[in-house]
Amino acid sequence: MPVQQTSIEAYQTIQPTLNQRQKQIYQIIKTHPGISNNEIKRITKLGINQITPRVYELRQKGLVKCKGIKIDRITGRSVMCWEATTCQQW
């Protein structure tokens, strides 16, 4: 699928402002729409204190948005789940 010019422009604008951890978290959210912070934690083996701030930063940049709320399969608690709002490639 060809990349839209607007996606290329967004990439060129945003890409330099993302650090490596933000890129890693963004890629996981992009490939797993509806993923929660706890699920990201399980995939990356990072601490939740490394996940939550990166998701917040991505939300502030408009790259990630809340897709809804679901029940975490391990904790049984309600959690927010995320999806990517733009098509970023690194």
Buried (B, 14 or more C-beta within 10 A) or exposed (E): EEEEEEBEEBBEEBEEEBEEBBBBBBBBBBEBEEBBBBBBBEBBEBEEEBBBEBBEBBBEBEBBEEBEEBEBEEEEEEBEBBBBBBBBEE
